[in-house]
Amino acid sequence: LRLDIESITMFTNSDEAVSCNLKNPKYLFLYPWSQSWNVLALDGSNWQRIDLFDFQRDIEGRVVENISKRCGGFLRKLSLRGCLGVGDSALRTFSQNCRNIELLSLNGCTKITDSTCNSLSKFCPKLKHLDLASCTSITNLSLKALSEGCPLLEQLNISWCDQVTKDGIQALVRSCPGLKGLFLKGCTQLEDEALKHIGAHCPELVTLNLQTCSQITDEGLITICRGCHRLQSLCVSGCANITDAILHALGQNCPRLRILEVARCSQLTDVGFTTLARNCHELEKMDLEECVQITDGTLIQLSIHCPRLQVLSLSHCELITDDGIRHLGSGPCAHDRLEVIELDNCPLITDASLEHLKSCHSLDRIELYDCQQITRAGIKRLRVKSIVSTHFVNFFNICHFLINVTNAKVLAQAV
């Protein structure tokens, strides 16, 4: 049993009361056959946070119903992630009993339908975080229900709920102005019109994930940039229609941007990334995989203007050369910040890039899969300078490398 509590009274086998006052919430572990276990387990006030992920295969609807009856209004956070046996009936009982719930994860609960969101709307007005990812039966009706009964909603994950359209998004954002996080990955029916509603009604938005929403274009994303100036994380990987216009809009309107994921956005160029780098100095993570038009020019701008850069993916950016890595390795992010750089399938990268990266003392991982100009000698020289572990794979005479830079012993393995 794991309880998250501040102050409890425990009873020993001799029924002697032992007081445990904890200024900060801690976890208490007890043997399930002890009297203390029984006392605490039957006290609903001790069950404010419950995560049943580790028991997902065993959790059925009746378990959730019993938990809700025991915890009642004390329960604030519940994760049923992956609990495939939980359906609408159990969650209706839960909603009726746990009306103070603030965070609820139903990620992967594939039996869930719009009926559950109707129950949450009727009985759970304090709900702030709701995860419905992969609940593929969810439709616009769920979003309309949430808009009517859960006005405090701050974060919603409906990734892979591919029946949702602009009508559901419109209803939601008009009634939930405090939304800070929207995860819409795989909602393939969403078009620019949905993004216009978000941009018009979500001024507090910090995180937006639109991965593989392939119908969206610059028009919708520019509206987001202009209306959501607090945006810190944007994922539009797989949205192949976007161009440099979105990078200009981000640079001009979203100076707090920290995470940008634009993998497989092949129309983006150095011109757009130059504007972005010169205006978004807080960038920490960038995924530019398969941005096939970018060159060393992008790396030069990032090295000059983005001193906080920690993670950079350039996989399949086939125009990147050693000179771009040289600039990155000598930039302000190199010494203490840069932790991960992915250069898979960058055919122009040679051993010289490894020399340039020696100055990156915080580097934790370099990925060089299918960089055919990287040699054993280059790896050996890097190992002389840094304490590294190297995994070498020779497959049909093509050299692939994955280098894990750690603070542990040197490992070298040939497969």
C-alpha positions in Angstrom: 0.0 0.0 0.0 1.3 3.5 -0.9 -0.3 6.5 0.8 0.3 10.1 0.1 -0.3 11.9 3.3 0.8 14.7 5.6 -0.2 13.6 9.0 -1.4 10.2 10.3 -1.8 8.3 13.5 -0.5 4.7 13.4 -1.3 1.9 15.8 1.2 -0.7 16.8 0.2 -4.3 17.6 -0.1 -3.3 21.2 -2.7 -0.7 20.2 -0.3 2.1 21.2 -0.8 5.2 19.1 2.2 6.4 17.2 2.0 9.9 15.7 3.8 10.6 12.4 3.7 14.3 11.4 5.1 14.9 8.0 5.4 18.5 6.9 5.8 17.4 3.3 3.7 14.6 1.7 5.6 11.4 1.8 4.9 7.8 0.9 4.2 5.3 3.7 4.7 1.6 3.2 2.9 -0.8 5.5 2.5 -4.6 5.7 -1.0 -5.5 4.4 -1.8 -7.8 7.3 -1.0 -5.2 10.0 -3.7 -3.3 12.0 -2.2 -0.1 10.8 -2.9 -1.2 7.2 -6.6 -1.8 8.0 -7.0 1.6 9.8 -5.4 3.5 7.0 -6.9 1.6 4.1 -10.4 2.1 5.4 -9.9 5.9 5.8 -10.9 7.5 2.5 -9.1 10.7 3.4 -5.7 9.0 2.9 -6.5 8.1 -0.7 -6.1 11.4 -2.6 -3.9 10.1 -5.4 -4.2 6.6 -6.9 -2.2 5.2 -9.9 -3.4 1.8 -11.0 -1.2 1.5 -14.1 0.9 -1.4 -12.6 -2.3 -3.4 -12.1 -3.9 -2.5 -15.4 -4.6 -6.0 -16.5 -6.4 -6.9 -13.3 -8.6 -3.7 -12.9 -12.2 -4.2 -13.8 -15.1 -1.8 -13.5 -16.2 -3.0 -10.0 -12.7 -2.2 -8.6 -13.1 1.4 -9.8 -16.6 1.6 -8.3 -15.4 0.3 -4.9 -12.5 2.7 -4.9 -14.8 5.6 -5.7 -17.2 4.6 -2.8 -14.3 4.4 -0.4 -12.5 7.6 -1.4 -15.5 9.8 -2.2 -14.8 13.5 -2.3 -11.2 13.0 -1.0 -9.9 11.7 -4.3 -8.1 14.3 -6.4 -6.0 12.3 -8.9 -6.7 9.0 -10.5 -4.8 7.2 -13.2 -6.5 4.3 -15.0 -4.0 4.3 -17.9 -4.2 1.1 -19.8 -7.1 -0.4 -17.8 -8.8 -2.0 -20.7 -11.5 -3.6 -18.5 -13.0 -0.3 -17.3 -16.0 1.1 -19.1 -18.7 3.8 -19.0 -20.8 2.2 -16.2 -17.9 2.2 -13.7 -16.9 5.7 -14.6 -20.4 7.0 -14.1 -20.4 5.6 -10.6 -16.9 7.1 -10.1 -18.1 10.5 -11.3 -21.0 10.5 -8.9 -18.9 9.6 -5.9 -15.7 11.5 -6.6 -16.9 15.0 -7.4 -13.7 16.8 -6.4 -11.5 14.9 -8.9 -9.0 17.2 -10.6 -6.8 14.9 -12.7 -8.1 11.8 -14.5 -6.2 9.6 -16.9 -8.1 7.2 -19.0 -5.4 6.8 -21.6 -5.9 3.6 -23.5 -9.2 2.7 -21.9 -10.7 1.7 -25.2 -14.2 0.8 -23.8 -14.8 4.5 -23.0 -17.4 6.3 -25.1 -19.0 9.7 -25.0 -21.1 8.5 -22.1 -18.2 8.8 -19.8 -17.6 12.5 -20.7 -21.3 13.1 -20.1 -20.9 11.8 -16.6 -17.8 13.8 -15.9 -19.6 16.9 -17.2 -22.6 16.3 -14.8 -20.7 15.5 -11.7 -17.0 16.7 -11.9 -16.9 20.5 -12.3 -13.4 20.7 -10.7 -11.7 18.6 -13.4 -8.5 20.2 -14.7 -6.5 17.5 -16.4 -8.1 14.8 -18.6 -6.3 12.2 -20.7 -8.5 10.4 -23.2 -5.6 9.4 -25.6 -6.5 6.3 -27.7 -10.1 6.3 -26.6 -11.1 6.0 -30.2 -14.9 6.0 -29.6 -14.7 9.6 -28.4 -16.5 12.1 -30.7 -17.4 15.8 -30.8 -20.2 15.0 -28.3 -17.6 14.4 -25.6 -16.0 17.8 -26.2 -19.3 19.5 -26.1 -20.2 17.8 -22.8 -16.9 18.8 -21.3 -17.4 22.4 -22.4 -20.7 22.5 -20.5 -19.7 21.0 -17.2 -15.9 21.3 -16.9 -15.0 25.0 -17.3 -11.8 24.7 -15.3 -10.2 22.3 -17.7 -6.5 23.2 -18.3 -5.1 20.1 -20.1 -6.8 17.7 -22.5 -5.3 14.8 -24.3 -7.4 13.4 -27.1 -4.6 12.0 -29.2 -5.7 9.4 -31.7 -9.4 10.2 -31.2 -9.8 10.6 -34.9 -13.5 11.2 -34.9 -13.0 14.7 -33.5 -13.5 17.6 -35.9 -13.5 21.4 -35.7 -17.0 21.5 -34.3 -15.9 19.7 -31.1 -12.8 21.9 -30.8 -14.9 25.0 -31.2 -17.3 24.0 -28.4 -14.4 23.1 -26.1 -12.2 26.2 -26.4 -15.1 28.7 -26.2 -16.1 27.4 -22.8 -12.6 26.5 -21.4 -10.5 29.7 -21.7 -7.9 28.4 -19.2 -6.7 25.6 -21.5 -2.9 25.4 -21.2 -2.2 22.0 -22.9 -3.9 20.4 -25.9 -2.7 17.1 -27.3 -4.3 16.4 -30.6 -1.8 14.0 -32.1 -3.4 11.8 -34.8 -6.7 13.7 -34.9 -6.5 13.5 -38.7 -9.8 15.3 -39.4 -8.7 18.6 -37.9 -8.2 21.4 -40.4 -7.1 25.0 -40.2 -10.6 26.0 -39.0 -10.1 24.1 -35.8 -6.8 25.9 -35.2 -8.4 29.3 -35.8 -10.8 28.6 -32.9 -7.9 27.6 -30.7 -6.0 30.8 -31.6 -9.0 32.9 -30.9 -10.0 31.5 -27.5 -6.8 30.0 -25.8 -4.6 32.9 -24.8 -3.1 30.7 -22.0 -2.0 27.9 -24.2 1.5 26.6 -23.4 1.6 23.2 -25.1 0.1 22.1 -28.4 0.7 18.8 -30.1 -0.6 18.4 -33.7 1.6 15.6 -34.9 0.3 13.9 -38.1 -2.6 16.3 -38.4 -1.8 16.3 -42.0 -4.5 18.6 -43.3 -3.3 21.7 -41.4 -1.4 24.5 -43.2 0.4 27.7 -42.4 -3.0 29.6 -42.3 -4.2 27.8 -39.2 -0.8 27.7 -37.4 -0.2 31.4 -37.9 -3.5 32.1 -36.1 -2.2 30.0 -33.2 1.0 32.0 -33.1 -0.8 35.3 -33.1 -3.3 34.3 -30.4 -1.1 32.1 -28.1 1.9 34.3 -27.2 2.7 32.1 -24.2 3.3 29.0 -26.3 6.3 27.0 -25.1 6.0 23.7 -26.9 4.7 23.0 -30.4 4.8 19.7 -32.2 3.8 19.7 -35.9 5.8 16.7 -37.0 4.3 15.0 -40.1 2.4 18.1 -41.1 4.0 18.3 -44.5 2.1 21.3 -45.8 3.7 23.9 -43.5 6.4 26.2 -44.8 8.8 28.9 -43.5 5.8 31.1 -42.9 5.1 29.3 -39.6 8.7 29.7 -38.5 8.5 33.4 -39.1 5.2 33.6 -37.2 6.7 31.7 -34.3 9.7 34.0 -34.2 7.6 37.1 -34.3 4.9 36.0 -31.8 6.2 33.3 -29.5 9.5 34.3 -27.8 9.0 31.8 -25.0 9.2 28.8 -27.3 11.3 26.0 -25.7 10.4 22.9 -27.7 9.8 22.7 -31.5 9.2 19.4 -33.3 8.9 19.7 -37.0 10.1 16.2 -38.2 9.2 15.4 -41.8 8.3 19.0 -42.6 10.3 19.0 -45.8 9.4 22.5 -47.0 11.2 24.3 -44.1 14.5 26.0 -45.0 17.4 27.9 -43.5 15.5 31.2 -44.1 12.7 30.2 -41.7 15.0 28.8 -39.1 17.2 32.0 -39.2 14.2 34.1 -38.2 13.2 31.5 -35.5 16.7 31.3 -33.9 17.1 35.1 -33.9 13.9 35.6 -31.9 13.4 32.5 -29.8 16.4 32.4 -27.6 14.9 30.0 -25.0 14.8 27.0 -27.4 15.9 23.8 -25.6 14.8 20.9 -27.8 14.4 20.8 -31.6 13.4 17.9 -33.8 14.4 18.7 -37.4 14.5 15.1 -38.7 13.9 14.9 -42.4 13.9 18.7 -42.8 15.8 17.9 -46.0 16.4 21.5 -47.2 18.3 22.8 -44.2 22.0 23.3 -44.4 24.8 24.4 -42.1 23.3 27.8 -42.2 20.6 26.7 -39.8 23.2 25.3 -37.4 25.2 28.5 -37.5 22.2 30.5 -36.4 21.3 28.1 -33.7 24.8 28.1 -32.4 24.8 31.9 -32.1 21.3 32.6 -30.9 20.1 29.6 -28.9 22.4 29.2 -25.9 20.0 26.8 -24.0 19.8 24.2 -26.7 20.0 20.7 -25.1 18.5 18.2 -27.6 18.9 18.5 -31.4 17.8 15.9 -34.0 19.2 16.4 -37.5 18.6 12.8 -38.7 18.2 12.6 -42.5 19.2 16.2 -43.0 21.6 15.2 -45.8 23.0 18.7 -46.5 24.5 19.1 -43.0 28.3 18.9 -43.1 31.2 19.0 -40.6 31.3 22.8 -40.8 27.8 23.1 -39.3 28.8 20.8 -36.5 31.9 22.9 -36.0 29.9 26.0 -35.4 27.5 24.1 -33.1 30.4 22.7 -31.1 31.9 26.1 -30.6 28.6 27.9 -29.7 27.4 28.9 -26.2 25.2 25.8 -25.8 28.1 23.4 -26.4 30.1 23.5 -23.2 27.4 23.0 -20.6 24.0 22.5 -22.3 24.0 20.2 -25.3 23.1 16.7 -24.2 21.8 14.9 -27.3 22.6 15.3 -31.0 21.1 12.9 -33.6 22.9 12.8 -36.9 21.5 9.5 -38.3 21.8 9.2 -42.1 23.7 12.5 -42.6 26.1 11.2 -45.3 28.4 14.2 -45.3 29.3 13.9 -41.6 32.9 12.6 -41.1 35.3 12.1 -38.2 35.9 15.8 -38.1 32.5 16.3 -36.6 33.5 14.1 -33.7 36.5 16.3 -33.1 34.2 19.4 -33.1 31.9 17.8 -30.5 34.7 17.1 -28.0 34.0 20.5 -26.3 30.4 19.4 -25.5 31.1 18.3 -21.9 27.4 17.6 -21.1 26.9 15.4 -24.1 25.0 12.2 -23.2 24.2 10.7 -26.6 25.3 11.0 -30.2 23.5 9.0 -32.8 25.4 8.4 -36.0 23.4 5.5 -37.6 24.4 5.0 -41.2 27.0 7.8 -41.2 29.3 5.9 -43.6 32.2 8.3 -43.4 32.6 7.8 -39.6 35.5 5.5 -38.9 36.8 3.3 -36.1 39.7 5.7 -35.8 37.4 8.7 -35.3 35.6 6.8 -32.5 38.9 5.9 -30.9 40.0 9.5 -30.9 36.8 10.6 -29.3 37.1 8.0 -26.7 40.6 9.2 -25.8 39.1 12.7 -25.1 35.8 11.6 -23.5 34.7 8.7 -21.4 32.3 7.0 -23.7 30.6 3.8 -24.6 30.5 2.9 -28.2 28.2 0.4 -30.0 29.5 -0.5 -33.5 27.4 -2.4 -36.0 28.8 -3.6 -39.3 25.9 -4.6 -41.5 26.4 -5.5 -45.2 29.7 -3.5 -45.1 27.8 -0.3 -44.0 29.1 1.3 -40.8 26.5 2.4 -38.3 27.4 4.0 -34.9 25.5 4.8 -31.8 27.7 6.5 -29.3 26.5 6.9 -25.7 28.6 9.4 -23.8 28.4 8.5 -20.1 30.3 9.1 -16.9 30.9 5.4 -16.6 33.5 3.0 -18.1 34.5 2.7 -21.7 32.7 0.0 -23.6 33.4 -1.1 -27.2 31.5 -3.8 -28.9 31.7 -5.1 -32.4 28.7 -7.0 -33.7 
